[in-house]
Amino acid sequence: MSDAEVILHADADLLAAATAARIVTRLTEAQAARGSASIVLTGGGIGTAVLAALARTPARDAVDWRRVDVWWGDERFLPTGDAERNETGARAALLDHIDLDPGRVHPMPAPDGPDGDDPAAGALRYAAELRARAEAGGTVPSFDVCLLGVGPDAHVASLFPGLPAMKERERTVVAVHDAPKPPPTRISLTLPAIAAAREVWALASGESKAEAVGLALGGAGEVPAAAVRGRERTLFLVDRAAARDLPGTARP
């Protein structure tokens, strides 16, 4: 696993724009090397802002989006189209504005899907979909980049401090109940699934994330954001406010 690098940007707008540019570079490089690419999306304010910035930049057309697999790191277990679903925000910000292959877009299950109001069955279904796209013998694809938002409590995806999902080491996708942030029921990738990514990028913006970023990078406590690592590279992409408690950072 890679060591974490910190990349500092002046504010949230520059963080979103720079991350969008990184996505274009990462996906085009992956397509040049392997013919296709894959990305794991995140929700939240900065995650959605990154997708909106990607939709605005003309450089997005450097990517052959029909050869990109789109996954999610977690999802609120709400009906398809609900405004609170990460999928809904991603479609409005980016996915509805680019030429994707619908068969390569992989939203997490919803309660109006084939498994009904059973998030555990939905998690199993998503795990099976991941396994079907993995290399021989694998359980998840080797994602080219996995985007993760860092919460104020240092959660990532829907892996919250103190909940069982954070300690899962066998399953790749789990149902999450009693999440401290509403809605309480969710579906999430686990740490082993995240660790399959070639690169993991943790995003944090604003003073409300400063303590979480400090915990994740300072080794002062067992929090989910401290445990995420990519196989080849791990980036903490933060703005100046979120980096408040860090002693030193690298500039882009």
C-alpha positions in Angstrom: 0.0 0.0 0.0 1.1 3.5 -0.8 1.9 6.3 1.8 -0.4 9.2 1.9 0.5 12.4 0.1 -1.2 15.7 0.9 -1.9 18.2 -1.9 -3.1 21.6 -0.8 -5.3 24.0 -2.7 -6.2 27.5 -1.7 -10.0 27.1 -1.6 -12.8 24.7 -2.4 -13.3 26.0 -6.0 -9.7 25.5 -6.9 -9.7 22.1 -5.2 -12.7 21.0 -7.3 -11.2 22.3 -10.5 -7.8 20.8 -9.9 -9.3 17.4 -8.9 -11.4 17.4 -12.1 -8.2 18.0 -14.1 -6.5 15.1 -12.3 -9.4 12.8 -13.2 -9.1 13.6 -16.9 -5.4 12.9 -16.7 -5.8 9.7 -14.7 -8.6 8.3 -16.9 -6.8 9.1 -20.2 -3.6 7.5 -19.0 -5.5 4.4 -18.0 -7.2 4.2 -21.3 -3.9 4.6 -23.2 -2.4 1.8 -21.1 -5.3 -0.7 -20.9 -8.0 0.4 -23.3 -10.6 1.3 -20.6 -10.7 3.0 -17.2 -12.8 2.9 -14.0 -13.7 5.4 -11.3 -15.4 5.2 -8.0 -17.5 8.3 -7.3 -18.4 9.9 -4.0 -21.1 12.3 -2.9 -21.2 15.2 -0.5 -20.5 18.8 -1.2 -16.9 18.6 -2.5 -17.5 15.3 -4.3 -20.4 16.8 -6.3 -18.5 20.0 -6.9 -15.6 18.0 -8.5 -18.1 16.3 -10.9 -19.6 19.7 -11.8 -16.2 21.1 -12.4 -15.4 18.1 -14.6 -18.6 18.7 -16.6 -17.6 22.3 -17.2 -14.1 21.8 -18.4 -13.5 21.2 -22.2 -10.7 18.8 -21.2 -13.3 16.3 -20.2 -13.6 15.4 -23.9 -10.1 13.9 -23.8 -11.7 10.9 -22.1 -13.5 8.3 -24.1 -16.4 8.1 -21.6 -18.0 5.1 -23.3 -14.9 3.1 -22.2 -15.2 4.2 -18.5 -16.8 2.1 -15.8 -18.5 4.2 -13.1 -19.0 2.9 -9.6 -20.0 4.3 -6.2 -18.2 4.1 -2.9 -21.4 4.3 -1.0 -25.1 5.1 -1.3 -28.0 6.2 0.8 -30.6 3.4 0.7 -33.3 5.6 -0.7 -35.5 5.2 -3.8 -34.0 5.7 -7.3 -34.1 9.4 -8.2 -34.3 10.6 -4.6 -32.5 13.9 -4.3 -30.4 12.6 -1.4 -28.9 9.7 -3.3 -25.3 10.1 -4.4 -26.3 8.7 -7.8 -28.9 11.4 -8.3 -26.3 14.2 -7.6 -23.7 12.6 -9.8 -26.1 12.3 -12.7 -27.2 16.0 -12.4 -23.6 17.2 -12.0 -21.9 15.1 -14.7 -23.2 11.8 -15.9 -26.2 13.2 -17.7 -23.9 15.5 -19.7 -21.4 13.0 -21.1 -21.7 10.1 -23.5 -21.6 7.1 -21.3 -22.3 3.4 -22.0 -25.3 2.8 -19.7 -24.0 -0.8 -19.2 -20.9 0.6 -17.6 -22.6 2.7 -15.1 -23.1 0.8 -11.8 -25.4 2.5 -9.3 -25.8 0.9 -5.9 -29.2 -0.8 -5.3 -32.2 1.1 -4.1 -35.3 -0.1 -2.1 -37.4 0.1 -5.3 -35.0 -2.4 -7.0 -35.3 -6.2 -7.4 -34.3 -6.8 -3.7 -36.9 -4.5 -2.3 -36.3 -3.0 1.1 -33.4 -5.3 2.0 -30.1 -3.4 2.0 -28.2 -6.6 2.9 -29.4 -8.3 -0.3 -28.6 -5.1 -2.2 -25.0 -5.2 -0.8 -24.7 -8.9 -1.9 -26.0 -7.9 -5.4 -23.4 -5.1 -5.7 -20.6 -7.4 -4.5 -21.6 -9.9 -7.2 -21.5 -7.1 -9.8 -18.1 -6.1 -8.7 -16.8 -9.7 -8.8 -18.2 -10.1 -12.3 -16.0 -7.1 -13.5 -12.9 -8.2 -11.5 -9.9 -9.8 -13.1 -9.8 -13.6 -12.8 -9.7 -14.7 -9.2 -10.4 -11.2 -7.9 -13.4 -9.9 -5.9 -13.4 -6.3 -7.1 -12.0 -4.5 -10.2 -8.7 -2.7 -9.9 -10.3 0.8 -9.9 -8.1 3.4 -11.5 -9.2 6.0 -9.1 -11.5 5.9 -6.0 -12.8 9.2 -4.8 -13.7 9.4 -1.1 -15.1 12.4 0.8 -13.8 12.8 4.4 -16.6 13.6 6.9 -16.2 15.8 10.0 -16.0 12.6 12.1 -13.3 11.2 9.7 -15.7 8.7 8.1 -15.2 7.8 4.4 -17.9 6.2 2.2 -20.4 5.0 4.8 -17.7 3.6 7.1 -18.3 5.5 10.4 -16.1 5.3 13.5 -17.2 2.7 15.9 -19.6 0.9 13.6 -19.0 -2.7 12.5 -18.6 -1.9 8.8 -15.3 -0.2 9.5 -13.8 -3.5 10.8 -15.1 -5.7 7.9 -12.2 -7.5 6.3 -13.9 -10.3 4.3 -16.9 -8.8 2.4 -16.4 -6.1 -0.2 -19.8 -4.4 0.2 -22.0 -4.2 3.3 -25.3 -2.8 4.5 -24.9 -0.1 7.1 -27.5 0.5 9.8 -27.8 3.2 12.4 -25.4 5.6 10.6 -25.0 8.7 12.8 -25.6 10.8 9.7 -29.0 10.6 8.1 -30.3 8.6 6.5 -29.3 5.8 8.9 -29.5 2.9 6.3 -26.8 2.8 3.6 -24.7 0.5 1.4 -21.0 0.9 1.4 -17.8 -0.5 0.0 -15.5 -1.8 2.7 -11.9 -1.0 3.3 -10.7 -4.2 1.4 -12.7 -3.1 -1.6 -11.3 0.5 -1.4 -7.7 -0.9 -1.1 -8.1 -2.7 -4.5 -8.0 0.8 -6.2 -4.8 1.7 -7.9 -5.2 5.3 -6.6 -7.3 6.5 -3.6 -8.1 10.2 -3.4 -9.6 11.5 -0.2 -11.2 14.9 -0.5 -11.8 17.4 2.3 -12.9 21.0 2.2 -13.6 23.6 4.9 -12.8 24.1 8.5 -15.4 21.5 9.6 -13.1 18.9 8.1 -9.8 20.1 9.7 -10.0 17.9 12.8 -10.8 14.8 10.7 -7.9 15.5 8.3 -5.6 15.9 11.3 -6.8 12.6 12.8 -6.5 10.8 9.4 -2.9 11.9 8.8 -1.6 12.4 12.3 -1.9 8.8 13.5 -3.9 10.0 16.6 -6.7 7.5 16.6 -8.4 4.7 14.7 -10.6 6.4 12.2 -11.8 5.2 8.8 -10.0 8.0 6.9 -6.7 7.0 8.4 -7.1 3.4 7.0 -7.7 4.2 3.3 -4.8 3.5 1.0 -4.4 2.9 -2.7 -2.2 0.2 -4.1 -0.1 2.7 -6.1 -0.9 6.1 -4.7 -2.9 7.7 -1.9 -3.7 11.4 -2.1 -5.4 13.7 0.4 -6.7 16.6 -1.7 -7.6 19.4 0.7 -8.1 23.1 0.8 -6.3 25.5 3.1 -9.2 25.5 5.6 -9.3 21.7 5.9 -5.5 21.6 6.3 -5.5 24.0 9.2 -4.2 21.4 11.7 -1.5 19.9 9.5 2.1 21.0 10.1 3.1 21.0 6.4 1.6 20.2 3.0 2.7 19.9 -0.6 1.4 22.3 -3.2 -0.1 21.2 -6.5 
